[in-house]
Amino acid sequence: MVLLENDSFLTELTKLFQKARQSGSVTMIFKRYDGQDRPEPREGKPPLPTPQEHLCLVRAKSRSKKISTVIHQKDINKFQVAYSSLLKGNLDGLKKLKKSKTKTKAE
């Protein structure tokens, strides 16, 4: 998995959406991230320090390509605005579901 900066993540995400437009899908995962990249220490050893600020880990996957980024608390609003405009531009290719017609009998 490739860890990218926020701006380069959005450009790569646009490319993933373009590739998945004809066939395929893009899976997005948002989760809270505390900056810890190693397991909890065993008993008797000093614990890991608590994080000073909360982070957000964003992952995207399409077929075999995986990308991710870490968003700092102060950059959330800027990223959210850019991400929402990206979604508005790329979610127009959704397929419409066919509704089955059911007959109701009048009693």
BABA-793779 format. One record per atom (N, C-alpha, C): residue in three letters; atom name; x, y, z. Coordinates in nm, 3 decimals, decimal comma. Example, Ala and Ser with C-alpha at 12.3 -4.5 7.8 and 13.67 -1.06 7.14 Angstrom:
BEGIN
("ALA" "N" (1,319 -0,569 0,780));
("ALA" "CA" (1,230 -0,450 0,780));
("ALA" "C" (1,320 -0,330 0,780));
("SER" "N" (1,285 -0,225 0,708));
("SER" "CA" (1,367 -0,106 0,714));
("SER" "C" (1,290 0,003 0,787));
***
This chain:
BEGIN
("MET" "N" (0,084 -0,117 0,000));
("MET" "CA" (0,000 0,000 0,000));
("MET" "C" (0,089 0,123 0,000));
("VAL" "N" (0,052 0,220 -0,080));
("VAL" "CA" (0,131 0,340 -0,096));
("VAL" "C" (0,071 0,452 -0,010));
("LEU" "N" (0,153 0,510 0,077));
("LEU" "CA" (0,110 0,622 0,160));
("LEU" "C" (0,146 0,752 0,089));
("LEU" "N" (0,045 0,832 0,055));
("LEU" "CA" (0,065 0,954 -0,022));
("LEU" "C" (0,028 1,077 0,058));
("GLU" "N" (0,070 1,193 0,009));
("GLU" "CA" (0,026 1,321 0,064));
("GLU" "C" (-0,120 1,342 0,024));
("ASN" "N" (-0,187 1,435 0,090));
("ASN" "CA" (-0,330 1,455 0,067));
("ASN" "C" (-0,362 1,493 -0,077));
("ASP" "N" (-0,287 1,588 -0,135));
("ASP" "CA" (-0,315 1,633 -0,271));
("ASP" "C" (-0,287 1,524 -0,374));
("SER" "N" (-0,176 1,454 -0,358));
("SER" "CA" (-0,144 1,347 -0,454));
("SER" "C" (-0,240 1,229 -0,437));
("PHE" "N" (-0,292 1,209 -0,316));
("PHE" "CA" (-0,392 1,105 -0,295));
("PHE" "C" (-0,518 1,135 -0,375));
("LEU" "N" (-0,561 1,262 -0,374));
("LEU" "CA" (-0,682 1,298 -0,447));
("LEU" "C" (-0,663 1,283 -0,599));
("THR" "N" (-0,544 1,315 -0,649));
("THR" "CA" (-0,521 1,297 -0,793));
("THR" "C" (-0,517 1,149 -0,830));
("GLU" "N" (-0,457 1,066 -0,746));
("GLU" "CA" (-0,455 0,922 -0,772));
("GLU" "C" (-0,595 0,862 -0,758));
("LEU" "N" (-0,674 0,916 -0,667));
("LEU" "CA" (-0,811 0,870 -0,650));
("LEU" "C" (-0,894 0,902 -0,774));
("THR" "N" (-0,869 1,016 -0,834));
("THR" "CA" (-0,937 1,052 -0,958));
("THR" "C" (-0,903 0,951 -1,067));
("LYS" "N" (-0,777 0,912 -1,075));
("LYS" "CA" (-0,736 0,811 -1,174));
("LYS" "C" (-0,803 0,677 -1,148));
("LEU" "N" (-0,816 0,639 -1,020));
("LEU" "CA" (-0,884 0,514 -0,987));
("LEU" "C" (-1,031 0,518 -1,029));
("PHE" "N" (-1,097 0,632 -1,007));
("PHE" "CA" (-1,236 0,646 -1,048));
("PHE" "C" (-1,250 0,636 -1,200));
("GLN" "N" (-1,157 0,695 -1,273));
("GLN" "CA" (-1,163 0,690 -1,419));
("GLN" "C" (-1,143 0,547 -1,470));
("LYS" "N" (-1,052 0,471 -1,409));
("LYS" "CA" (-1,029 0,333 -1,450));
("LYS" "C" (-1,148 0,244 -1,417));
("ALA" "N" (-1,215 0,271 -1,306));
("ALA" "CA" (-1,326 0,188 -1,263));
("ALA" "C" (-1,459 0,231 -1,326));
("ARG" "N" (-1,458 0,332 -1,408));
("ARG" "CA" (-1,582 0,382 -1,467));
("ARG" "C" (-1,649 0,279 -1,556));
("GLN" "N" (-1,573 0,210 -1,640));
("GLN" "CA" (-1,631 0,112 -1,731));
("GLN" "C" (-1,674 -0,016 -1,659));
("SER" "N" (-1,581 -0,071 -1,583));
("SER" "CA" (-1,614 -0,192 -1,506));
("SER" "C" (-1,525 -0,195 -1,384));
("GLY" "N" (-1,583 -0,226 -1,273));
("GLY" "CA" (-1,507 -0,232 -1,150));
("GLY" "C" (-1,565 -0,140 -1,045));
("SER" "N" (-1,499 -0,135 -0,933));
("SER" "CA" (-1,545 -0,051 -0,823));
("SER" "C" (-1,426 0,001 -0,745));
("VAL" "N" (-1,453 0,105 -0,667));
("VAL" "CA" (-1,353 0,163 -0,579));
("VAL" "C" (-1,407 0,154 -0,437));
("THR" "N" (-1,326 0,099 -0,347));
("THR" "CA" (-1,365 0,084 -0,208));
("THR" "C" (-1,289 0,186 -0,125));
("MET" "N" (-1,363 0,262 -0,043));
("MET" "CA" (-1,302 0,364 0,042));
("MET" "C" (-1,320 0,325 0,188));
("ILE" "N" (-1,216 0,348 0,268));
("ILE" "CA" (-1,220 0,320 0,411));
("ILE" "C" (-1,168 0,443 0,483));
("PHE" "N" (-1,246 0,492 0,581));
("PHE" "CA" (-1,205 0,602 0,667));
("PHE" "C" (-1,199 0,547 0,808));
("LYS" "N" (-1,090 0,569 0,877));
("LYS" "CA" (-1,084 0,525 1,016));
("LYS" "C" (-0,994 0,614 1,098));
("ARG" "N" (-1,019 0,615 1,226));
("ARG" "CA" (-0,938 0,693 1,320));
("ARG" "C" (-0,801 0,629 1,331));
("TYR" "N" (-0,698 0,712 1,333));
("TYR" "CA" (-0,561 0,664 1,333));
("TYR" "C" (-0,485 0,738 1,442));
("ASP" "N" (-0,418 0,663 1,528));
("ASP" "CA" (-0,347 0,726 1,639));
("ASP" "C" (-0,197 0,739 1,614));
("GLY" "N" (-0,151 0,704 1,495));
("GLY" "CA" (-0,010 0,716 1,462));
("GLY" "C" (0,072 0,596 1,505));
("GLN" "N" (0,008 0,499 1,563));
("GLN" "CA" (0,078 0,380 1,612));
("GLN" "C" (0,092 0,281 1,498));
("ASP" "N" (0,215 0,246 1,464));
("ASP" "CA" (0,238 0,152 1,355));
("ASP" "C" (0,304 0,023 1,402));
("ARG" "N" (0,307 -0,001 1,531));
("ARG" "CA" (0,362 -0,126 1,583));
("ARG" "C" (0,270 -0,177 1,694));
("PRO" "N" (0,276 -0,305 1,724));
("PRO" "CA" (0,182 -0,362 1,822));
("PRO" "C" (0,207 -0,312 1,964));
("GLU" "N" (0,107 -0,335 2,049));
("GLU" "CA" (0,117 -0,297 2,190));
("GLU" "C" (0,231 -0,375 2,256));
("PRO" "N" (0,310 -0,311 2,343));
("PRO" "CA" (0,418 -0,383 2,412));
("PRO" "C" (0,363 -0,482 2,515));
("ARG" "N" (0,442 -0,582 2,545));
("ARG" "CA" (0,402 -0,683 2,642));
("ARG" "C" (0,402 -0,625 2,783));
("GLU" "N" (0,345 -0,704 2,873));
("GLU" "CA" (0,341 -0,661 3,013));
("GLU" "C" (0,482 -0,643 3,068));
("GLY" "N" (0,499 -0,543 3,153));
("GLY" "CA" (0,629 -0,518 3,215));
("GLY" "C" (0,714 -0,419 3,138));
("LYS" "N" (0,679 -0,388 3,013));
("LYS" "CA" (0,753 -0,291 2,933));
("LYS" "C" (0,676 -0,160 2,932));
("PRO" "N" (0,744 -0,048 2,912));
("PRO" "CA" (0,674 0,080 2,914));
("PRO" "C" (0,572 0,091 2,800));
("PRO" "N" (0,453 0,147 2,826));
("PRO" "CA" (0,351 0,158 2,721));
("PRO" "C" (0,389 0,265 2,619));
("LEU" "N" (0,325 0,256 2,504));
("LEU" "CA" (0,346 0,356 2,399));
("LEU" "C" (0,285 0,490 2,444));
("PRO" "N" (0,343 0,601 2,402));
("PRO" "CA" (0,287 0,732 2,441));
("PRO" "C" (0,151 0,755 2,376));
("THR" "N" (0,066 0,832 2,443));
("THR" "CA" (-0,065 0,864 2,387));
("THR" "C" (-0,048 0,971 2,279));
("PRO" "N" (-0,128 0,967 2,174));
("PRO" "CA" (-0,114 1,065 2,066));
("PRO" "C" (-0,156 1,205 2,109));
("GLN" "N" (-0,089 1,305 2,055));
("GLN" "CA" (-0,119 1,444 2,089));
("GLN" "C" (-0,239 1,497 2,009));
("GLU" "N" (-0,255 1,451 1,885));
("GLU" "CA" (-0,370 1,491 1,804));
("GLU" "C" (-0,426 1,369 1,733));
("HIS" "N" (-0,553 1,375 1,700));
("HIS" "CA" (-0,618 1,264 1,632));
("HIS" "C" (-0,596 1,278 1,482));
("LEU" "N" (-0,573 1,167 1,417));
("LEU" "CA" (-0,552 1,163 1,273));
("LEU" "C" (-0,660 1,078 1,210));
("CYS" "N" (-0,673 1,089 1,078));
("CYS" "CA" (-0,770 1,010 1,003));
("CYS" "C" (-0,694 0,938 0,892));
("LEU" "N" (-0,711 0,807 0,887));
("LEU" "CA" (-0,649 0,726 0,783));
("LEU" "C" (-0,752 0,699 0,676));
("VAL" "N" (-0,719 0,730 0,550));
("VAL" "CA" (-0,809 0,708 0,438));
("VAL" "C" (-0,742 0,612 0,342));
("ARG" "N" (-0,813 0,504 0,309));
("ARG" "CA" (-0,761 0,405 0,215));
("ARG" "C" (-0,857 0,392 0,098));
("ALA" "N" (-0,801 0,368 -0,020));
("ALA" "CA" (-0,881 0,344 -0,139));
("ALA" "C" (-0,823 0,223 -0,211));
("LYS" "N" (-0,912 0,138 -0,263));
("LYS" "CA" (-0,869 0,017 -0,332));
("LYS" "C" (-0,954 -0,003 -0,456));
("SER" "N" (-0,887 -0,033 -0,566));
("SER" "CA" (-0,954 -0,069 -0,689));
("SER" "C" (-0,873 -0,180 -0,754));
("ARG" "N" (-0,935 -0,295 -0,764));
("ARG" "CA" (-0,868 -0,416 -0,812));
("ARG" "C" (-0,742 -0,441 -0,731));
("SER" "N" (-0,625 -0,430 -0,789));
("SER" "CA" (-0,502 -0,459 -0,714));
("SER" "C" (-0,428 -0,333 -0,670));
("LYS" "N" (-0,478 -0,216 -0,708));
("LYS" "CA" (-0,412 -0,090 -0,672));
("LYS" "C" (-0,468 -0,039 -0,539));
("LYS" "N" (-0,378 -0,011 -0,445));
("LYS" "CA" (-0,416 0,039 -0,313));
("LYS" "C" (-0,340 0,168 -0,284));
("ILE" "N" (-0,412 0,269 -0,237));
("ILE" "CA" (-0,348 0,394 -0,198));
("ILE" "C" (-0,404 0,436 -0,063));
("SER" "N" (-0,329 0,517 0,010));
("SER" "CA" (-0,374 0,564 0,140));
("SER" "C" (-0,311 0,698 0,173));
("THR" "N" (-0,371 0,767 0,269));
("THR" "CA" (-0,318 0,893 0,317));
("THR" "C" (-0,359 0,911 0,462));
("VAL" "N" (-0,284 0,994 0,533));
("VAL" "CA" (-0,315 1,028 0,671));
("VAL" "C" (-0,346 1,177 0,675));
("ILE" "N" (-0,463 1,211 0,731));
("ILE" "CA" (-0,507 1,350 0,736));
("ILE" "C" (-0,495 1,400 0,879));
("HIS" "N" (-0,429 1,512 0,896));
("HIS" "CA" (-0,416 1,573 1,028));
("HIS" "C" (-0,545 1,646 1,064));
("GLN" "N" (-0,564 1,667 1,191));
("GLN" "CA" (-0,687 1,726 1,242));
("GLN" "C" (-0,711 1,866 1,184));
("LYS" "N" (-0,605 1,943 1,165));
("LYS" "CA" (-0,621 2,080 1,114));
("LYS" "C" (-0,655 2,084 0,965));
("ASP" "N" (-0,627 1,974 0,891));
("ASP" "CA" (-0,649 1,971 0,746));
("ASP" "C" (-0,779 1,902 0,706));
("ILE" "N" (-0,860 1,862 0,802));
("ILE" "CA" (-0,982 1,786 0,772));
("ILE" "C" (-1,078 1,864 0,684));
("ASN" "N" (-1,103 1,990 0,716));
("ASN" "CA" (-1,200 2,070 0,639));
("ASN" "C" (-1,156 2,089 0,495));
("LYS" "N" (-1,031 2,119 0,473));
("LYS" "CA" (-0,978 2,139 0,338));
("LYS" "C" (-0,990 2,009 0,258));
("PHE" "N" (-0,954 1,896 0,319));
("PHE" "CA" (-0,961 1,768 0,250));
("PHE" "C" (-1,106 1,731 0,220));
("GLN" "N" (-1,196 1,756 0,313));
("GLN" "CA" (-1,337 1,721 0,296));
("GLN" "C" (-1,399 1,796 0,179));
("VAL" "N" (-1,366 1,923 0,165));
("VAL" "CA" (-1,419 2,003 0,054));
("VAL" "C" (-1,367 1,949 -0,079));
("ALA" "N" (-1,237 1,920 -0,086));
("ALA" "CA" (-1,179 1,868 -0,210));
("ALA" "C" (-1,234 1,729 -0,242));
("TYR" "N" (-1,252 1,647 -0,140));
("TYR" "CA" (-1,303 1,511 -0,159));
("TYR" "C" (-1,448 1,513 -0,206));
("SER" "N" (-1,529 1,600 -0,149));
("SER" "CA" (-1,670 1,607 -0,190));
("SER" "C" (-1,685 1,655 -0,334));
("SER" "N" (-1,604 1,750 -0,376));
("SER" "CA" (-1,610 1,795 -0,515));
("SER" "C" (-1,561 1,685 -0,610));
("LEU" "N" (-1,465 1,606 -0,565));
("LEU" "CA" (-1,418 1,493 -0,645));
("LEU" "C" (-1,528 1,389 -0,661));
("LEU" "N" (-1,601 1,360 -0,554));
("LEU" "CA" (-1,710 1,264 -0,561));
("LEU" "C" (-1,823 1,312 -0,651));
("LYS" "N" (-1,857 1,440 -0,642));
("LYS" "CA" (-1,964 1,495 -0,726));
("LYS" "C" (-1,929 1,482 -0,873));
("GLY" "N" (-1,803 1,496 -0,906));
("GLY" "CA" (-1,761 1,487 -1,046));
("GLY" "C" (-1,751 1,346 -1,098));
("ASN" "N" (-1,732 1,248 -1,011));
("ASN" "CA" (-1,706 1,112 -1,057));
("ASN" "C" (-1,816 1,010 -1,028));
("LEU" "N" (-1,921 1,049 -0,960));
("LEU" "CA" (-2,026 0,953 -0,929));
("LEU" "C" (-2,144 0,963 -1,025));
("ASP" "N" (-2,123 1,020 -1,142));
("ASP" "CA" (-2,232 1,031 -1,238));
("ASP" "C" (-2,251 0,905 -1,321));
("GLY" "N" (-2,161 0,810 -1,313));
("GLY" "CA" (-2,170 0,689 -1,394));
("GLY" "C" (-2,235 0,573 -1,324));
("LEU" "N" (-2,311 0,598 -1,220));
("LEU" "CA" (-2,375 0,490 -1,148));
("LEU" "C" (-2,487 0,430 -1,233));
("LYS" "N" (-2,502 0,298 -1,225));
("LYS" "CA" (-2,605 0,229 -1,301));
("LYS" "C" (-2,737 0,235 -1,224));
("LYS" "N" (-2,845 0,251 -1,298));
("LYS" "CA" (-2,975 0,254 -1,235));
("LYS" "C" (-3,025 0,111 -1,216));
("LEU" "N" (-3,083 0,086 -1,103));
("LEU" "CA" (-3,139 -0,045 -1,076));
("LEU" "C" (-3,276 -0,057 -1,140));
("LYS" "N" (-3,304 -0,174 -1,196));
("LYS" "CA" (-3,435 -0,197 -1,256));
("LYS" "C" (-3,531 -0,241 -1,147));
("LYS" "N" (-3,643 -0,175 -1,141));
("LYS" "CA" (-3,743 -0,210 -1,042));
("LYS" "C" (-3,837 -0,314 -1,103));
("SER" "N" (-3,867 -0,414 -1,025));
("SER" "CA" (-3,960 -0,516 -1,074));
("SER" "C" (-4,103 -0,468 -1,048));
("LYS" "N" (-4,186 -0,486 -1,147));
("LYS" "CA" (-4,324 -0,443 -1,134));
("LYS" "C" (-4,404 -0,555 -1,067));
("THR" "N" (-4,474 -0,520 -0,965));
("THR" "CA" (-4,559 -0,618 -0,897));
("THR" "C" (-4,703 -0,577 -0,913));
("LYS" "N" (-4,785 -0,676 -0,935));
("LYS" "CA" (-4,928 -0,650 -0,953));
("LYS" "C" (-4,998 -0,665 -0,819));
("THR" "N" (-5,081 -0,570 -0,789));
("THR" "CA" (-5,160 -0,579 -0,666));
("THR" "C" (-5,305 -0,601 -0,705));
("LYS" "N" (-5,369 -0,693 -0,637));
("LYS" "CA" (-5,509 -0,723 -0,665));
("LYS" "C" (-5,598 -0,638 -0,576));
("ALA" "N" (-5,696 -0,579 -0,638));
("ALA" "CA" (-5,792 -0,499 -0,563));
("ALA" "C" (-5,897 -0,594 -0,507));
("GLU" "N" (-5,921 -0,587 -0,382));
("GLU" "CA" (-6,016 -0,678 -0,320));
("GLU" "C" (-6,147 -0,612 -0,291));
***
